[in-house]
């Protein structure tokens, strides 16, 4: 998928973000800092990482600035309410930065933290892939906790199978 317009991308990304937000809001308050295994990230770490990386790495670098990623520690947001507020604030700031880019910037290059030159539109696409990756991890963790999650696109696989007969 080539991104040719900031506004059309933002309409697409809004739907991606809505699905991710729906899952983030399902994290039980008492399990925000639950981790699936020793040494693995907590659910809170996942959400803080997703939000902070989008804002401070992706948004900074596609704006032509170096990454300022602060990590994903509890110092960024501790507790459920602070976590959700941080997630939403970072997402909103990223949208505002995207709106300010202009379509011409999409065809220019930026430098990733690894030092790779990449077209801005490709870097923005990588940001979406990153979000989907972490949303999947949150789904898995919620499943391990026995938290019911909504089907991603409205139907469960069993419902699709039944309607396919």
Residue pairs with C-beta under 8 A, 6 or more apart in sequence:
1 125
2 121
3 9
3 106
3 121
3 124
3 125
4 103
4 106
4 121
5 103
5 106
6 98
6 99
6 101
6 102
6 103
6 106
9 98
9 124
10 95
10 98
10 99
13 95
13 98
13 128
16 128
16 131
16 132
17 91
17 131
19 135
19 152
20 50
20 131
20 132
20 134
20 135
20 138
21 87
21 88
21 91
22 150
23 135
23 138
23 139
23 142
23 149
23 150
24 47
24 84
24 87
24 138
25 84
26 142
26 147
26 149
27 43
27 44
27 47
27 80
27 83
27 138
27 142
27 147
28 145
28 147
29 80
31 43
31 145
31 147
32 42
32 43
32 44
32 79
32 80
32 83
33 42
33 43
33 44
33 74
34 42
34 43
34 141
34 145
35 41
35 42
35 43
35 45
36 140
36 141
36 144
41 49
41 72
43 138
43 141
43 142
44 74
44 77
44 83
45 72
45 73
46 72
46 134
46 137
46 138
46 141
47 83
47 86
47 87
47 138
48 72
48 73
48 74
48 76
48 77
48 83
48 86
48 87
49 71
49 72
49 134
50 87
50 130
50 131
50 134
50 135
51 86
51 87
51 89
51 90
51 91
52 69
52 70
52 71
52 72
52 76
52 90
53 69
53 130
54 90
54 91
54 94
54 127
54 130
54 131
55 90
55 91
55 93
55 94
55 97
56 67
56 68
56 69
56 70
56 90
57 67
57 68
57 69
57 113
58 94
58 123
58 124
58 126
58 127
58 130
59 93
59 94
59 97
59 98
60 66
60 67
60 68
61 67
61 110
61 111
61 112
61 113
61 123
62 97
62 98
62 101
62 105
62 110
62 120
62 123
62 124
62 127
63 97
63 101
63 110
64 110
66 111
66 113
67 113
69 113
70 76
76 86
77 83
77 85
77 86
77 87
98 124
101 120
105 120
106 119
106 120
106 121
106 124
107 119
107 120
107 121
108 119
108 120
109 117
109 118
109 119
109 120
110 117
110 118
110 120
110 123
111 117
111 118
112 118
112 123
118 126
139 149
142 149
143 149
151 159
155 163
